[in-house]
Amino acid sequence: MNWKFKIRKPQLGTPLTWELYFPPGTSTWVGEKVKEILDHVPMPNQPEANVRVFSEKIKIVNVNPHQITYLLFHGYFIRDLRLVIARTNDWNMSADKREDEWDRILTEAVSIAKPLFTDNETKFYEIKENLHISFFEEEVTVTLSVLGEPGYKRGIKANFPTSAPIPEDLAHILTEQCFQFFSIPKESVKLVYIPFAGTMTFATEWKLAEEKIPFLTLPRDLVWKKLNLFPTKSFEHFLKKRDSLNTNLNLTPVVIQDTDPALEPYWKKEMDHWRKWIHVETIDHTVSDFLKTFPVFPEGKESSTHYFLPLNPPYGYRKNERIGPDEKLYSKIGKRLGELSQVFQNEIALIGYILCPTEEKWSECMKDLRAFAKKTIHVTHGGIDLRVLFFHSEGKSERRSNRI
């Protein structure tokens, strides 16, 4: 194999090239976040990162393993991060040969990736399954995933058979975006209220962010920690910095609500799993219908001014599989939010977002949130082009639509 480039025994301080992947439709936000994190690595004399944002990935050039570890420390928005280990033009570009050629290239690239693993006994297939190929014109690039499994797999949550949850990385991004759009600090949230709670994705993502749990400490298998490039001392340094800033957590109460009684034992079991990492005692739950009943809200944090409501209506509704009395679900949600705002009589503002599957459903919500400030973006989830309608019950804004 004639390699145009192949990685050779890099050191912890060696600047390398990486590719970062993210939920579709979020490139702009993720690109800005990557630049922000790499600009604030708490170590002296780090090389200046070159970050180039594309619609499907971000190329990160001139960044060493210390910086990448800090990026992964905050990596809740990352779907995958890959180290560039080789490039070649030595392949047959015929369409009917492509699959065989790529398999041949990946097989030969295993010998390049293997010296990067600390365990000399790492199996051939364990390495190859984490190698990826991309190509531009005549050049093929081989990369090694340092995550292994996709980043949205937090390593804790059990599946629930009838759910179709939003991916965790996308939930994290949308929540951060929501507060940025309306220039509201997350510290102003008095309570998190999650109708259509499903498998608690919004609840657990809120808690992980609020309690500043490093992504690298989650109980999941990470290829990065198996490589000799993983800087253990830097990781420990970042942990100490985080602990010094994390002494006085003022935790926000979370109320989750859903109509499915089968979710209640699931929630209780999940909270038992999660209590090793987050303070689940601040999460309350109720089986009831958001469209008919508001739960009893706890006091919430003193002097805070907002309720945060992320809404991901049931999967069947999003895919238009249900008709009849539920066909105006999104209109009902908009009206219900207006009613909740009236309950608080402007003493507490509402901020949040709704995932809408079609322009029609989005329009229904828009009409019934006339008194709210709103902003719309487009993302992709499960093959569906979703409109995410952000809302805030203080002030008004013009109707707009753009990608993140």
Disulfide bonds with the S-S distance in Angstrom:
none
